[in-house]
C-alpha cells in the first residue's frame, strides 16, 4: 500500500499516534481511518481530487448568499429571508435557472459566473425595498418588479379634487364621487401581446397589492392595454401595440 492511501492529517497528531518507523502502511489503522475525514474536508482521495471538499465550500460560502452566484435551488431559501415569494414562470426564472431548478446534483455548488434573472434581481433589490414596505413608493416599485419594465405603474391616493383641464383622469388619479377612507387606486398600462399574458400579469398585480398593502386600506386596480394614439400613446412596445392582442 502506497503512502498516498494514508491521511496526511496524521502529521498533526501527537507522536505516540503517528506511524512508527517499522510499521507497514496496511497495519497503520489510524492513517487509513482519517483518510475518510480528509476526503470529506478536502475533496481529495490521496492526491486525486474527486469532488469539492468542505474546506473549499467554506472558502466560497459567501457566494451562496449572493443572488447572482447562488445555485437555483437556493433561491427560494434566500427569498424567504426577505419575505419574497418567487414566481416560477419563465419570464421570472430565465432559461438557465428554469432548466436547472429540478436537477438534484450530488453537490449544490455556487455558480462559476454571475447569472441574471428577474427572480435574482428581485432578491438582490428586496433588502432596500423592504425599508419602503407599507409606503406608496414601496408598493409602486414592488408592482413594477412583478409587472416588468414595459409596464407603467401609477399609485394614487385620489385625494385631490377633480378639476377639468388640469390633467385629472378618472381611474388614473381621480374617482367619481367621494373616495372612502384609506382608499387608493392603482393604474397599470400593460403592453401585453396576448390575453393569457394580460391575465397572468393582472393576477400577479392583485396578489402583490393584497399582500403588500396595509390591511385597513381599500383599492381599485385599473388596467389599460395601450393603443395607437398620436400625441398620447405612440411608443411601440411600451405604449402602443401594432396589430392588437392575440389569444
C-alpha positions as CSV (number, residue, x, y, z in Angstrom):
1,X,0.0,0.0,0.0
2,X,1.5,3.4,-1.1
3,X,1.8,6.3,1.3
4,X,-0.9,8.2,-0.8
5,X,-3.5,5.9,0.8
6,X,-2.7,7.2,4.3
7,X,-4.1,10.5,5.5
8,X,-1.8,13.5,5.7
9,X,-3.6,14.5,8.8
10,X,-1.6,12.1,10.9
11,X,1.3,14.5,10.8
12,X,-0.6,16.8,13.1
13,X,-1.2,14.1,15.7
14,X,0.9,13.6,18.8
15,X,4.0,11.4,18.1
16,X,2.5,8.5,20.0
17,X,-0.3,8.3,17.4
18,X,1.8,8.6,14.4
19,X,3.0,5.7,12.2
20,X,6.1,4.1,13.7
21,X,9.3,3.6,11.6
22,X,9.0,-0.1,11.2
23,X,5.1,-0.2,10.8
24,X,3.7,-1.2,7.5
25,X,1.2,1.1,5.8
26,X,-1.6,-1.5,5.8
27,X,-1.1,-2.1,9.5
28,X,-1.4,1.6,10.4
29,X,-5.2,1.8,11.0
30,X,-5.4,5.4,12.1
31,X,-3.8,6.6,8.9
32,X,-6.5,4.8,6.8
33,X,-9.3,5.8,9.2
34,X,-8.5,9.6,9.0
35,X,-8.4,9.3,5.2
36,X,-12.3,9.3,5.1
37,X,-12.4,12.6,7.0
38,X,-9.7,14.1,4.8
39,X,-11.7,13.3,1.7
40,X,-14.8,15.0,3.0
41,X,-12.9,18.1,4.2
42,X,-10.6,18.5,1.2
43,X,-12.4,16.6,-1.6
44,X,-9.2,14.7,-2.4
45,X,-8.6,10.9,-2.2
46,X,-4.9,10.9,-1.6
47,X,-3.5,13.2,-4.3
48,X,-6.5,13.0,-6.6
49,X,-9.4,15.5,-6.4
50,X,-12.7,13.6,-6.6
51,X,-15.2,16.4,-5.5
52,X,-15.4,19.8,-3.9
53,X,-14.5,19.5,-0.2
54,X,-16.0,21.2,2.8
55,X,-12.9,23.4,3.1
56,X,-13.4,24.8,-0.4
57,X,-17.1,25.3,0.1
58,X,-16.4,27.3,3.3
59,X,-14.0,29.4,1.4
60,X,-16.8,30.3,-1.1
61,X,-19.7,30.3,1.4
62,X,-20.4,34.0,0.7
63,X,-21.4,33.0,-2.9
64,X,-24.4,31.1,-1.5
65,X,-25.7,34.4,-0.1
66,X,-25.2,36.3,-3.4
67,X,-28.4,36.1,-5.6
68,X,-26.2,36.3,-8.7
69,X,-24.0,33.4,-7.8
70,X,-26.1,31.1,-5.6
71,X,-27.4,27.8,-7.3
72,X,-31.0,28.0,-8.4
73,X,-32.1,25.5,-5.7
74,X,-31.1,28.1,-3.1
75,X,-33.1,31.0,-4.5
76,X,-36.4,30.1,-2.6
77,X,-34.4,29.9,0.6
78,X,-32.8,33.3,0.1
79,X,-36.1,34.8,-0.9
80,X,-37.6,33.6,2.3
81,X,-35.1,35.7,4.3
82,X,-36.7,38.9,2.9
83,X,-40.3,37.7,2.8
84,X,-40.4,37.4,-1.0
85,X,-42.4,34.8,-2.9
86,X,-40.8,33.9,-6.2
87,X,-42.7,33.3,-9.4
88,X,-42.0,30.1,-11.3
89,X,-42.8,31.1,-14.9
90,X,-40.1,31.5,-17.5
91,X,-40.2,35.3,-17.5
92,X,-39.0,35.4,-13.9
93,X,-36.7,32.3,-13.7
94,X,-34.9,32.7,-17.0
95,X,-33.9,29.9,-19.3
96,X,-30.8,28.7,-17.4
97,X,-32.5,28.6,-14.0
98,X,-35.6,27.0,-15.4
99,X,-33.7,24.2,-16.9
100,X,-31.7,23.5,-13.7
101,X,-34.4,24.0,-11.0
102,X,-35.4,20.4,-10.9
103,X,-31.9,18.9,-11.0
104,X,-30.6,17.2,-7.9
105,X,-26.8,17.1,-8.2
106,X,-24.7,15.5,-5.5
107,X,-23.3,18.9,-4.6
108,X,-25.0,22.3,-4.9
109,X,-22.1,24.5,-5.8
110,X,-22.1,28.3,-6.4
111,X,-22.2,29.3,-10.0
112,X,-18.9,29.8,-11.7
113,X,-20.2,33.1,-13.3
114,X,-22.8,35.6,-12.2
115,X,-26.3,34.9,-13.6
116,X,-29.1,37.4,-14.2
117,X,-32.8,36.8,-13.9
118,X,-35.9,38.7,-12.7
119,X,-36.1,36.5,-9.6
120,X,-32.4,37.0,-8.8
121,X,-32.7,40.8,-9.3
122,X,-35.8,40.9,-7.0
123,X,-34.0,39.1,-4.2
124,X,-31.0,41.5,-4.5
125,X,-33.2,44.6,-4.5
126,X,-35.6,43.5,-1.8
127,X,-33.3,44.4,1.1
128,X,-33.5,48.1,0.1
129,X,-37.1,47.8,-1.0
130,X,-38.0,46.2,2.3
131,X,-37.3,49.6,4.0
132,X,-40.1,51.1,1.9
133,X,-42.6,48.4,2.7
134,X,-46.0,49.9,3.5
135,X,-45.4,53.1,1.6
136,X,-46.7,54.3,-1.8
137,X,-43.2,54.3,-3.3
138,X,-42.5,50.8,-2.0
139,X,-45.8,49.5,-3.4
140,X,-45.1,51.1,-6.8
141,X,-41.6,49.6,-7.0
142,X,-42.8,46.2,-5.9
143,X,-45.6,46.2,-8.6
144,X,-43.1,47.4,-11.2
145,X,-40.8,44.4,-10.4
146,X,-43.7,41.9,-10.9
147,X,-45.2,43.6,-14.0
148,X,-41.9,44.1,-15.9
149,X,-40.1,47.1,-17.3
150,X,-42.6,47.5,-20.2
151,X,-45.5,48.2,-17.8
152,X,-46.3,51.6,-16.4
153,X,-47.5,51.6,-12.8
154,X,-49.0,54.6,-11.0
155,X,-50.4,54.6,-7.4
156,X,-52.5,57.5,-6.4
157,X,-54.4,58.3,-3.2
158,X,-57.1,60.2,-5.2
159,X,-57.1,63.0,-2.6
160,X,-57.0,66.0,-4.9
161,X,-60.4,67.2,-6.2
162,X,-61.2,66.7,-9.8
163,X,-60.6,69.8,-11.9
164,X,-61.3,69.7,-15.6
165,X,-58.4,70.6,-17.9
166,X,-55.8,70.1,-15.1
167,X,-54.8,66.6,-16.2
168,X,-57.1,64.6,-14.0
169,X,-58.2,61.3,-15.4
170,X,-60.9,59.1,-13.9
171,X,-59.5,55.8,-12.9
172,X,-55.9,57.1,-13.1
173,X,-55.6,59.8,-10.5
174,X,-59.2,60.6,-9.7
175,X,-62.5,58.9,-9.0
176,X,-66.1,59.9,-9.5
177,X,-67.8,60.7,-6.1
178,X,-66.2,60.7,-2.7
179,X,-63.4,58.2,-2.1
180,X,-63.7,56.2,1.0
181,X,-61.1,56.5,3.9
182,X,-57.7,54.9,3.3
183,X,-58.5,54.4,-0.4
184,X,-56.1,54.4,-3.3
185,X,-56.1,53.5,-7.0
186,X,-53.5,51.5,-9.0
187,X,-53.3,52.2,-12.7
188,X,-51.4,49.8,-14.9
189,X,-50.6,50.3,-18.6
190,X,-49.7,46.8,-19.7
191,X,-48.4,46.2,-23.3
192,X,-49.5,42.6,-23.3
193,X,-49.4,40.9,-26.7
194,X,-51.9,38.1,-25.7
195,X,-54.9,37.8,-23.4
196,X,-53.1,35.0,-21.5
197,X,-50.1,37.3,-20.7
198,X,-52.5,40.0,-19.7
199,X,-54.5,37.7,-17.3
200,X,-51.3,36.5,-15.7
201,X,-49.9,40.0,-15.1
202,X,-53.2,41.1,-13.7
203,X,-53.3,38.1,-11.4
204,X,-49.8,38.9,-10.1
205,X,-50.6,42.6,-9.6
206,X,-53.7,41.7,-7.5
207,X,-51.7,39.2,-5.4
208,X,-48.9,41.7,-4.8
209,X,-51.3,44.5,-3.8
210,X,-53.3,42.3,-1.4
211,X,-50.0,41.1,0.2
212,X,-48.3,44.4,0.4
213,X,-51.0,47.0,1.1
214,X,-51.8,47.9,4.7
215,X,-54.7,45.7,5.8
216,X,-57.0,48.6,6.6
217,X,-56.8,50.2,3.1
218,X,-59.1,49.7,0.1
219,X,-58.1,50.0,-3.5
220,X,-59.2,49.7,-7.1
221,X,-57.0,48.3,-9.9
222,X,-57.4,49.9,-13.3
223,X,-55.7,48.1,-16.2
224,X,-55.3,49.5,-19.7
225,X,-53.9,47.9,-22.8
226,X,-52.1,50.6,-24.9
227,X,-53.4,51.5,-28.3
228,X,-52.1,53.9,-31.0
229,X,-53.0,57.5,-30.1
230,X,-50.8,60.1,-31.7
231,X,-49.5,62.5,-29.1
232,X,-50.6,60.4,-26.2
233,X,-49.5,56.8,-26.8
234,X,-47.2,56.2,-29.7
235,X,-44.1,54.4,-28.4
236,X,-44.2,50.9,-29.9
237,X,-43.7,48.1,-27.4
238,X,-44.3,50.4,-24.4
239,X,-47.4,52.4,-25.0
240,X,-48.5,51.0,-28.3
241,X,-49.3,47.6,-29.8
242,X,-49.4,47.1,-33.5
243,X,-52.0,44.6,-34.7
244,X,-53.8,44.3,-31.4
245,X,-53.8,41.3,-29.0
246,X,-53.9,37.6,-29.8
247,X,-55.3,34.8,-27.7
